[in-house]
Amino acid sequence: MPVAAEALREGAVSERHVDALGWAQAARPDHFGEAEAFLVDKATTLRWRSFRHALRHWVEIVDPTATDRELRDRAQKRELHASTTLDGMGRLDAWLEPLGFEAFSTCLDRIELELFTADWADARAIHGNDTTIAHLARTPAQRRADALVEMAHRAATAPKHGLRPLPLVTIVCDWATFRHQLALLAGAESSPPIDGQCRLLDGTPVAPADMFHQALLGHVRRAVYGRDGVTIDLGRKQRFFTGAVRDAVLVHYQTCAHPTCEVPATCCEVDHIIDWADGGPTDQNNAQPLCDHHNRWKPKRAGPW
């Protein structure tokens, strides 16, 4: 990897970047040479998290035949084991394919947040403003275990043929990548867009073939957008970023908007850049995701971080 070696000597990339590039070279040896300069440029301009996602996206799209084979292999690896120990405890061990895991973890996280909110309210009723994490009745691991059991209770009480809620998974895909997959399906010649996107809201790459399959089945709500982005403008009619307008903001961010923060955007609060009280509209052009810390301590400003 001569380009990567030169960038390492100059201090433009770290050994960690070179190791990741080596993984991509091993995964797609026939294509890596012509793409090395492009990938090294990504290493020098993106945050580590975003670089990993860009690298994996390149691996997914550059060789559709290999990707399809890997998707089939990955699907075959899914499994779950549930066993009872001698003292009566239950033990779970599972491997889920990416979209299945995203649906599972999104639901689990939502219920866990409900339990955390309840625990915090109980602790505040006793300790008031002095409440800390140490006062909560459950540890994070205990709360996740209880959330999993609560998920099972809710599933058991749902009607078998009842109307399902909105999809739990959103796949973000640019139009060029979507059109390329459409061309492949039609048997036409098409070159993959190297700088395209196909990912979950938190930035995790999704194989374009997997995305297109889910889009055809209609199992996944998909956000397909061009370079001008998605326009959802609710003006002054709505104060809080919820539902579709929140998702529209998360399409453009993978982490907290603060330049040094790596908290996933899906775990952040979406807030106004120009405050609502100062006349700021509730739309994606006046919004940014901020983690709890940076949202509390953000300075008064007329623009994004």
N, C-alpha and C positions, 0 to 999 in steps of 0.2 A: 504494500500500500504506500507508494512513494509520496502521494499528496498528503496523506495522513501523517507520514513520517516527518515531512517538512513542517507541517503545521505544529507537530509536537515539539520539534526542535526550536521553533520560534515562540513557543509558549501560547499559541493560539488555541490549542485544545489540550485536554488532560489525558492521562493514561486511561482513565475511565471511558472517555470518548473513543479512544483507539480500540479498547476492548469491545465496545459496542459495534464499531465499524467492522471489526474482525468477525463478529457474529453475523453481520449482514453479508460479508464476503463469503463466509462458509455456507450461508443459507442460499445465496444466489451467485455462485462463482462465475457463471457464464455472462452475467450482466453487470457485475460490480465494477469492472475496470472503467467502462465508459461513464459510469455514474459517480465515480469516487469524488471528483472535484465538486459535484453538486451536493453530495452528502457531507463532505467536509465543510462546505460553506454553511450548511444547516447547523453543523456542530459549533461553528464559531459565532453564529448569530442568534441561536435559540437558547432558551433556558434548558436545563438538563431534561426536565420532564417532557417538554415539547419536542426536544430533539429525539428522545427515545420513541415518542409516538410517530414522528416523521419518518424515522428509520424503519419502524415496523410497517408503516403504511407503504413505504417503497418496496419492502420485501413482499407485501401482500399483492401489489398490483403489477410488478415488473414481469412476473411469470405466471399468468393465469392458470396454466395447466398444473404447475407444481402447487399453486395455492389451492386449487380444487382438491387435489390429492391430500394435501395437509388438512383441509377442512373435514374431509371424510375420516381421516385418521383421528382427528381431534374429537369428532363426534363419537367415534367408537370407544374413546377413552372415558366417556362419562359414566359415572357409577356412584352409588351411595351405599354405605354399610351402616347398619344400626344394630347394636348389640347391647346386651345387658351384662353387667359385671356381677361378681359374686355378692357384692354388698347391695345389689339392686339398682345401682346407678345406670343410666343409659349413656352410651357412647356413640357419637356420630362421626363419620369420616366420608367425605364426598369430593368428587371431581365433577364440575359442571362446565359445559361449553360456554363461551363468552356471553352470548345473548341470554342464555338461561340463567347464568350467574348474575347478570345485570338485573334481570327481573326479580330474582330472589333477593339480592342485596338491597335493591331499592325499597322493596316492601318491608324487609327486616329493619332497615334504617328508619323508615317512617314510623313503625311501631315503637322502636327503641326510643325515638325522640319523644313520643307520647309518654312513655314510661319515665323518661328523664324529667320531663316537665312536671309530671305528677310528684316524683321524688323531690324535686326542687321546691315545689309548693309546700309539701309536707315539712321539709326542713326549715323553710322560711317562717312557717307558722310557729316554730319553736325558737329559732335563733335570730329571726329578723334579718336586719342588714348585715349581721356578722356571719351569715351563712356561707360556707365553703363546700367544696366537693367532698371534703372529709366528713361532713354531716349527713351525706346522703345514705339512705338505708341500704342501697345496693351498689356493688362495684360495677364498672362498665361491663365486665364479662358476665356477671350475674344478670344484668339488665338485658344483655343480648340473648342469654339463655331463656329468660322469661318472655322476651319478644318472640322467639321462635315458637314457644308453646302457645302464646297468644295467637300467632299466625295460624297454627293448627286449629285452635278453637274457632277462629273466624271462618276458616275454610270448611269446617265441619257443620257450621250453622248456615252456610250459604246454600240457597236452593240449587239443586243439581243442574237444572236447565235455566237458571236465572240469568239475567242480563249482566254481562261482565262490565267492570268499570273501564275507563279509558286505559289504553296500553301503558305499561309501566316503563317502557323503553323508548327512547327517542334516538334515532340514528340521523346524524347530520352528514349530508353528502352534497358536494357541489354538482352543478348540472353537467359539467364535462365528464366527470366520473360516471354519473348515472347514464349519460348518453353512450359512453363507451361500453358499459355492460349491456345496454339495449342492443347495440350493434353486434356484440358477440353472440347474443341470443338469436339474432336474425341471421347469423352466419356471415356477416360482412367483415371486411378488413377494418381494423381500428387500432390505433396506438393509444396506450393508456396515458392519461395526463399525469406526469411524474409529480407535479406540484399540487395535485388535487387533495381532496379531503373525503374521508369516509370514517366516521368516528362516533362514539357515544358522547354525551354532553360533557363528561369529565375528561374527554380527550383520548380515551382508550380507542385505539384503531380497531376497525371492523373490516374484515375482508369484503371488498366490493361485491364479490359473487354472493356472499352470505347476505349482504344488505339487499341485493336485488331479489334474491329468493324470498326474503321476508316481505319485501315490498309487494311482490306479486301475490303472496298469500294474504296480505293485509293484516298480518299479526302484529306489525310494528308501526306505530305512528312515525312517519318519516318527515324530516325537514329538508327539502331539496331547494337550494337557493343558489342564485347567481352571485357574481362579484359585488353587486349592489346590495346584497344582504336581504334579509326579510324585513318587511315594513309592517309593523303593528303599532299603530298610533292611537292611543285612547285619550289623548289630549288631557283635559282637566276633569274628565268624567270619573276617573278612578285614581285614588291616591296611592294604593299599594300595588307592588309588582307581584301578581299572582297568576297562576294558570298559564295561558298561552303567551301573555306578554312577558312573564318571567322566563319562559323557555326561549323566547326570541332573543333575550339578552344573553342567556347562557350559550346560545349558538356561537357567539363571537368571543367567548372567554373560556379558558380551561382552568384557570386558577384565579385567586383573589387578584383584583386589579392593581394592588400595590406592587411596585416593581420588584420588591425583594421577597414577596410572600408566595409560598408554594401550596397553600391550602386550596384543595379542589373547589372550583366555582360552584359545584352542586352542593357544597357544604357551607356556602356563604349566604349572606343576606344581600338581596338586590336592592340598591338604594339610589336615590336621585343624586346626580352630580350637582346640579343647581337645585337647592332645597325646594320642596313643595311650598313651604311657607314664603319663599322668595319668588314664587311664580313659575317654578320649574315644572314642565309637563311630565306626565307618566308615560314615557315612550322609550324605545330602545336607544335613541340618540342621546337621551339624558339619563342614562342608567349605567351602573357598573356593579359587579359583585364584589363585596368586601367581607372578609372574615370578621368575626365578632370583635376582635381587637382593633383592627384598622377602621371598622365602621364607627366604633366608639370614639376613636382618637383622630378621626380625619379632620384636617384643618378646613376652615372656610375657604373655598376656592371656586373659581368660575369655570373650571375645566376638570377633566379626569386626571387621575394620578399619572 
